[in-house]
Amino acid sequence: MSFSMPTSPHFTRSHSRRDFLARAGVGFGALALSALLADEAQAKANPLTPAGRGDNKEFPHIPPVGRGMGGAKSVIFLFMYGGPSQMDTFDPKPELTKFHGKTMSVALPTAGEIKTFGGGNNAPLMRSPIGFKKYGKSGIEVSDLFPHVGGCVDDICFVRSVYGSSNNHAPALFEMNTGTILQGAPSLGSWTTYGLGSENKNLPGFVVMLDPRGGPIGGAPNWASGYMPASYQGTVFRPSGVPILDLKPGAGVSDENQKQDLAFLAQLNQGHLAARPGDSDLDARIKSYELAYRMQMAAPEAVDFSKETEETKALYGMDNPRTEDFGRKCLLARRMVERGVRFIQLYSGGGHGDDTWDAHGNIESNHGKHAGATDRPIAGLLQDLKRRGLLDSTLVVWAGEFGRMPISQGGAGRDHNPGVQTVWLAGGGVKGGTVVGSSDEVGYKTGDDPHPINDLHATILHTMGLEHTRLTYLFNGRNQRLTGTGGTIIKKALV
C-alpha cells in the first residue's frame, strides 16, 4: 500500500505518515524515537528535503536545478542594515568633488532641490571624505573603507544601479528581504528553501545571524515565511556559545525523559492536527520539535571552531576585537555552507542610529566604524570559499536597504536615498571583475541600466537554478511570486 506525500500547496494532501500510523492503530508515542531516526520517513515528512524538486514530480512549477541556469547551491547574504552610502563605498563620484558646496540645481538642473530630515531646503552637495583606489586586473575603484574587499574585486560584480521604493527603513528592509514594502510576505530565504529544500536534515535550511547591538527595524518579518508554512522561516543563530536559545533540555532532564516528553507531545499534537487537516502552522510546529531534537547534536558542532586553524581564524579577523564578531559570523556561514544549509543571512548593524550604517550625523566616522568591522571578515570569507572550491557553488550578496543622498545632512552626514544603491555579488556563476549599470553624475538616481530590487531577486533565484516566474505559491486564490509581476534577470552580472 502506498500513500501520497505531497508537500506543495498546489496539491491536496492525501494520507500523511501520521495518518497511516493512526489508521493502523499504532500509538505515535511508541514509535516517536524510531520515526526520528528513520531517514526515509523523515525525508517524506520534512518539507525541506530536496528530493522531488529536481524532477518536478511534486513541484511541477519549479524547473530542474542546473539546466542552463546557475550552479549555486547556497546563498550568503551580507546585509548592511541602515543604508550604506554608494558614493562613499563602491561608486566613486568625481562630479561631487567638482560641485562640492553647490546646490543640486547647479550640478543636475533637472533633479530639482531635495529636502533632508536635518539639512533643510537646498542642502549643498557633499564630496566624499573618503578616497578611492583601483584594484585588481579589472581596475575597479573601491573606497579606502574596504581595502581587503578591494583585493577581491576580480571575483565581484558591482551593480551600481539598484533602486527601491521606500525612504523609510522598515518598508525598505521588507522590500529588500521579501520583495514588497508591506509586512507579511515570505522572505527571500524562505522562497529559496521552499524551492530547493536543504541538504542537511539536522540543521535549519535558512539561518539568520544578527548584530549583537540588536536586530533590524521590523524584526522577525524580515526573515519570516509569511503565508508559507512556518517550516520555511529563518532560524536565528548565535555565532558562539549556545547557537539557539533553549535548544538543550533543562538541568536534570535525562535523554530518556526527553524522548518520552517529545513522544507525548507529538501524540497530543497529532490528535489536534487530525481534527484540523491542512493546518500548516501546526504541522510545521510538530516538525520543528523533531528538528530541534536532531539539532541538539548538530548545532553545537557547527559553531565549534576548535578544529579551525589559527591561520583561518586570522583570515576572518577573529584575532582582532574590532573584527572578531563579524568574522565569527562569516566563518560560521562558511561552515553552514559546508553542511548543506541553503540560505544564510548576516546582519552588520543593529538597533538604531550610529549602531547601524544610518549615517545621518557623520558619514566618515559612521561608515569607518562599520566598514572597519566587516571589511576583513568579508574578504576572508570570499578568499576562504575560493580556496576550498566553494565559491562557484556559493552566491555571496552584499546590500543594504537603500543608498544615501549626495547632498550633506547637517554638514557631514547623508540622508536616506531609495533612488539608487550599489549591490555586489560574488561566486555562484557571477561574472567577477565587472560593473553593471551606473548612477547619475552625483549618485542621486539611477543612470544606465537601472534595476529594481525584484531584478536582483530574480537574478539570485536564477543563480540557484530557480526560474522566478515559475516559483509560485498559491495564496488567496493567486499564484504569488517573490518578484511580483516584475523581475528581469541581470544577465550582464552572470557568466
C-alpha positions in Angstrom: 0.0 0.0 0.0 1.4 3.4 -0.9 0.5 6.8 0.5 0.8 10.1 -1.3 3.1 12.6 0.5 2.9 15.9 -1.5 4.3 18.9 0.2 3.3 21.6 -2.3 0.3 23.8 -1.7 -0.7 23.1 -5.3 -1.7 19.6 -4.3 -4.4 18.3 -1.9 -2.8 16.3 0.9 -3.9 12.7 1.0 -2.5 10.5 3.8 0.4 11.6 5.8 2.9 9.4 7.7 1.0 10.2 10.9 -2.4 9.4 9.3 -1.0 6.0 8.4 0.1 5.3 11.9 -3.3 6.4 13.3 -5.3 4.3 10.8 -3.1 1.3 11.6 -3.9 1.7 15.3 -0.2 2.3 16.2 0.4 4.7 19.0 2.7 7.6 17.9 4.3 7.7 21.2 5.6 4.2 20.9 7.2 5.0 17.5 8.4 8.5 18.2 12.1 7.7 18.5 12.2 5.3 15.6 10.4 7.9 13.5 13.0 10.5 14.4 15.8 8.1 13.4 14.2 6.7 10.3 15.8 8.6 7.4 13.3 7.6 4.8 10.3 8.6 7.0 12.0 11.9 7.8 12.6 12.7 4.2 8.9 12.2 3.4 7.8 14.3 6.3 10.3 17.1 6.0 9.3 19.9 3.6 13.0 20.9 3.3 14.0 17.6 1.8 15.4 18.3 -1.7 14.1 15.0 -3.2 11.2 15.6 -5.7 12.2 19.2 -6.6 14.7 18.3 -9.3 12.4 16.1 -11.3 9.3 18.2 -11.0 7.2 15.4 -9.6 5.9 17.3 -6.6 6.8 20.8 -7.7 5.9 21.0 -11.4 6.2 24.8 -11.4 9.9 24.7 -10.5 12.4 23.8 -13.2 15.1 21.2 -12.6 18.2 22.7 -11.0 21.2 23.4 -13.1 19.8 23.0 -16.6 21.1 26.1 -18.4 20.8 28.1 -15.2 23.1 28.9 -12.2 25.2 26.4 -10.3 24.9 28.0 -6.8 23.8 25.7 -4.1 23.8 28.2 -1.2 23.4 31.9 -0.6 25.3 34.0 2.0 23.5 37.4 2.2 25.6 40.1 3.9 23.0 42.8 5.0 24.4 46.2 5.9 21.5 47.4 7.9 20.9 51.2 7.9 21.8 52.1 4.3 25.4 52.3 3.2 26.4 55.2 1.0 27.1 54.2 -2.6 29.3 57.2 -3.3 31.5 56.5 -0.2 31.9 52.8 -0.8 31.8 51.3 -4.3 30.5 54.1 -6.6 33.1 57.0 -6.8 31.7 60.3 -7.9 34.3 62.9 -9.1 31.5 65.3 -10.0 30.7 65.6 -6.3 34.2 67.0 -5.7 33.7 69.4 -8.6 30.3 70.6 -7.3 31.1 70.3 -3.6 29.2 73.0 -1.7 26.9 73.8 -4.7 23.2 73.1 -4.7 21.7 70.2 -6.7 20.2 72.6 -9.3 23.7 73.6 -10.3 25.0 70.0 -10.9 21.7 68.5 -12.1 19.3 71.1 -13.2 16.6 68.5 -14.0 16.7 67.0 -10.5 15.3 69.9 -8.6 16.0 70.6 -4.9 16.0 68.0 -2.1 15.0 68.4 1.5 16.5 66.1 4.1 15.4 65.4 7.6 18.0 67.6 9.2 19.5 69.5 6.4 16.6 71.8 5.4 16.0 73.0 1.9 18.7 73.5 -0.7 21.3 71.5 1.2 24.6 71.6 -0.7 26.3 68.7 -2.4 29.0 67.0 -0.4 32.1 65.3 -1.8 33.1 62.0 -0.3 35.5 62.5 2.6 37.0 59.1 1.7 39.5 58.3 -1.1 39.2 55.6 -3.8 41.8 53.3 -5.3 41.8 50.9 -8.3 42.2 47.3 -7.5 42.8 44.0 -9.3 43.2 43.3 -13.0 39.8 44.8 -13.6 41.0 48.1 -12.1 37.6 48.7 -10.4 37.7 51.6 -7.9 36.9 50.8 -4.3 36.7 53.2 -1.3 39.6 53.2 1.2 37.0 51.9 3.7 37.3 48.5 2.0 41.0 47.7 1.2 40.5 44.0 1.9 37.4 43.7 -0.2 39.2 45.8 -2.8 41.7 42.9 -3.1 38.8 40.6 -4.2 37.3 42.8 -6.9 38.1 40.4 -9.7 35.7 37.9 -8.1 32.9 40.6 -7.6 30.3 42.1 -9.8 29.2 45.6 -8.7 25.6 46.5 -9.7 25.6 50.3 -9.3 22.0 50.9 -10.5 19.7 49.1 -8.0 16.8 51.2 -6.7 13.9 50.7 -4.3 10.5 52.1 -3.4 10.7 53.5 0.2 12.6 56.2 2.0 11.9 54.6 5.4 13.9 51.8 7.0 11.1 49.2 7.8 9.4 49.1 4.4 12.8 49.3 2.6 14.1 46.4 4.7 10.9 44.4 3.9 11.4 45.2 0.2 15.0 44.0 0.1 14.2 40.9 2.1 10.7 40.0 0.8 10.2 41.8 -2.5 7.4 44.1 -1.1 7.3 47.1 1.2 4.4 45.6 3.1 4.9 43.3 6.0 3.8 39.7 5.8 5.3 38.3 2.6 7.8 35.3 2.6 11.4 36.3 2.7 14.0 35.6 0.0 15.5 32.9 2.2 12.0 31.3 2.6 11.4 31.3 -1.1 14.8 29.7 -1.7 14.3 26.9 0.8 10.7 26.4 -0.4 12.1 25.9 -3.9 15.2 23.8 -3.1 14.9 22.4 0.4 18.0 21.9 2.4 20.9 19.4 2.1 21.2 19.0 5.9 18.3 17.4 7.8 19.8 18.2 11.1 20.1 22.0 10.7 17.7 24.6 9.5 17.6 25.4 5.8 17.6 29.1 6.5 19.8 30.6 9.2 20.0 34.3 10.3 22.7 35.9 12.4 22.0 39.3 14.0 24.3 42.1 15.2 24.9 41.9 18.9 23.6 45.5 19.2 20.1 44.4 18.1 18.0 43.4 15.2 16.8 45.5 12.2 13.7 47.6 12.3 10.7 45.5 11.5 12.2 42.5 13.3 11.4 38.9 12.5 9.1 39.6 9.4 12.4 40.3 7.6 13.2 36.6 7.7 9.7 35.1 8.2 7.9 32.7 5.9 4.8 34.9 5.6 1.9 33.0 4.1 4.1 29.9 3.6 4.3 27.2 6.2 6.5 28.1 9.2 9.0 25.4 8.2 10.5 27.9 5.7 11.2 30.7 8.1 14.7 31.7 9.2 16.2 30.4 12.4 18.2 32.9 14.4 21.7 31.5 15.3 24.2 32.9 17.7 27.8 32.5 16.3 29.3 31.5 19.7 28.2 29.7 22.9 24.7 28.2 22.7 23.7 28.6 19.0 20.0 28.5 19.6 18.4 29.6 22.9 16.5 26.9 24.9 17.7 24.2 22.5 19.0 22.0 25.3 16.7 20.4 27.9 16.8 21.8 31.4 19.1 20.5 34.1 18.1 17.2 35.5 16.2 16.1 32.4 17.6 12.9 31.1 17.7 11.9 27.5 15.2 9.1 28.1 12.8 11.6 29.8 13.2 14.0 26.9 12.3 11.2 24.4 9.2 10.4 26.4 8.2 14.1 26.7 8.6 14.5 22.9 6.7 11.4 22.2 3.8 12.5 24.4 3.9 16.0 22.9 3.8 14.5 19.4 0.8 12.4 20.3 -1.1 15.4 21.6 -0.2 17.5 18.6 -1.2 14.6 16.2 -4.6 14.4 17.8 -5.0 18.1 17.4 -3.8 18.0 13.8 -6.1 15.2 12.9 -9.1 17.4 13.7 -7.6 20.2 11.7 -6.2 18.7 8.4 -4.1 21.0 6.4 -3.1 23.3 9.3 0.5 24.1 8.1 1.4 26.0 11.2 0.7 23.1 13.5 2.3 20.6 11.1 5.4 22.8 11.0 5.5 23.0 14.8 5.4 19.2 15.0 8.3 19.0 12.6 10.2 21.8 14.5 10.3 19.6 17.6 11.7 16.8 15.6 14.3 19.1 14.0 15.1 20.6 17.5 15.8 17.1 18.8 18.3 16.4 15.9 19.9 19.9 16.3 20.9 19.2 19.8 24.0 17.5 18.4 24.4 19.2 15.0 24.1 22.8 16.0 26.8 22.9 18.7 29.1 21.1 16.4 28.5 23.7 13.7 29.6 26.5 15.9 32.6 24.6 17.3 35.7 26.3 15.8 38.2 24.2 17.7 39.3 22.4 14.6 39.7 25.6 12.6 43.4 26.6 12.2 44.7 29.8 13.7 45.5 30.9 10.2 41.9 30.5 9.1 40.6 32.4 12.2 43.0 35.2 11.5 41.9 35.3 7.8 38.4 36.2 9.1 39.8 38.8 11.5 39.0 36.8 14.7 42.4 37.8 16.1 41.2 41.5 16.4 38.5 42.7 18.7 37.2 45.1 16.1 36.5 42.4 13.5 36.1 39.3 15.8 32.2 39.4 15.9 31.5 39.7 12.2 34.5 37.4 11.4 32.9 34.7 13.6 29.7 35.1 11.7 31.4 34.8 8.4 33.3 31.8 9.4 30.1 30.2 10.7 28.5 31.0 7.4 31.2 29.1 5.6 30.7 26.1 7.9 27.0 26.3 7.3 27.5 26.1 3.6 29.8 23.1 4.0 27.0 21.4 6.0 24.4 22.0 3.3 22.4 24.9 4.8 20.7 26.6 1.9 20.5 30.3 2.9 22.5 32.2 5.5 21.9 35.9 6.2 24.3 38.0 8.3 23.5 41.5 9.6 26.0 44.2 10.2 24.4 47.0 12.3 21.7 46.6 14.9 19.4 48.7 16.9 19.3 52.4 15.8 21.3 55.4 14.8 25.1 55.1 14.7 24.9 51.5 15.8 23.8 50.9 12.2 25.0 52.2 8.8 22.4 55.0 9.1 25.0 57.9 8.8 22.8 61.0 9.3 25.4 62.7 11.5 28.8 61.9 10.0 29.4 59.6 7.1 33.1 59.3 7.6 33.0 58.2 11.3 29.9 56.0 10.9 31.0 54.1 7.8 34.5 54.0 9.1 33.3 52.1 12.2 31.1 49.6 10.4 33.3 49.0 7.3 36.3 48.6 9.7 34.4 45.8 11.5 33.3 44.0 8.3 35.9 44.6 5.5 38.5 42.0 6.6 35.9 39.3 7.6 34.1 39.7 4.2 37.3 39.4 2.3 38.3 36.4 4.4 35.0 34.7 3.6 35.5 35.2 -0.2 39.1 34.0 0.0 38.3 31.0 2.1 35.4 29.9 0.0 37.5 30.2 -3.1 40.5 28.3 -1.8 38.2 25.5 -0.6 36.4 25.2 -4.0 33.2 26.6 -2.6 32.9 30.0 -4.2 31.5 28.7 -7.5 28.6 26.9 -5.6 28.0 29.8 -3.2 26.5 33.1 -4.1 27.6 35.9 -1.8 25.4 39.1 -1.8 26.3 42.5 -0.2 23.5 45.0 0.1 21.6 47.4 2.4 18.0 48.5 2.4 18.8 51.7 0.3 21.6 54.1 -0.6 22.3 57.7 0.6 21.9 61.2 -0.8 24.7 63.2 -2.5 23.8 66.3 -0.5 25.0 66.9 3.0 22.9 66.5 6.1 23.9 68.7 8.9 27.3 69.3 7.2 28.8 65.9 7.4 26.1 63.2 7.2 23.9 61.9 4.4 20.2 61.1 4.3 18.3 58.0 3.0 18.1 57.6 -0.8 16.0 54.8 -2.3 16.7 56.2 -5.7 20.0 54.2 -6.2 22.3 52.0 -4.3 25.2 49.7 -5.1 24.8 46.0 -4.5 27.6 43.5 -5.2 27.5 39.8 -6.0 30.3 37.2 -5.9 30.6 33.5 -6.7 27.7 31.3 -7.9 28.0 31.9 -11.6 28.6 35.7 -11.2 31.0 37.4 -13.7 33.7 38.8 -11.5 35.7 42.0 -12.1 32.7 43.7 -13.7 30.5 46.7 -13.1 26.8 46.7 -14.2 24.8 49.9 -14.5 25.5 53.3 -13.1 24.1 56.1 -11.1 23.8 59.7 -12.4 26.7 62.2 -12.2 26.3 62.8 -8.5 24.7 59.5 -7.3 21.2 60.8 -6.8 19.3 58.4 -9.1 20.0 55.5 -11.4 21.7 56.2 -14.7 22.3 53.5 -17.3 20.8 50.0 -17.0 18.5 50.6 -13.9 17.4 47.6 -11.9 14.6 47.5 -9.3 15.0 45.2 -6.4 12.9 42.4 -8.0 15.5 42.2 -10.7 18.1 41.5 -8.0 15.8 38.8 -6.5 15.2 37.2 -10.0 18.9 37.1 -10.5 19.6 35.5 -7.1 17.0 32.8 -7.8 18.4 32.2 -11.3 21.9 31.5 -9.9 20.3 28.9 -7.7 18.6 27.3 -10.7 15.1 28.7 -10.0 13.0 30.4 -12.6 11.4 33.3 -10.7 8.3 33.4 -12.9 7.6 29.7 -12.1 8.5 29.7 -8.5 5.0 30.3 -7.1 2.9 29.7 -4.0 -0.9 29.6 -4.1 -2.3 32.1 -1.6 -5.7 33.9 -1.5 -6.5 32.3 -4.8 -3.5 33.6 -6.6 -0.1 32.2 -7.5 2.2 34.5 -5.6 5.8 35.2 -6.6 8.8 36.7 -4.8 9.2 39.1 -7.8 5.5 40.0 -8.0 4.5 40.9 -11.5 8.0 42.1 -12.5 11.6 40.9 -12.3 14.2 40.7 -15.0 17.4 38.7 -14.7 20.5 40.9 -14.6 22.3 38.9 -17.4 25.3 41.2 -17.5 26.2 40.2 -14.0 26.4 36.5 -14.9 28.9 34.3 -16.7 
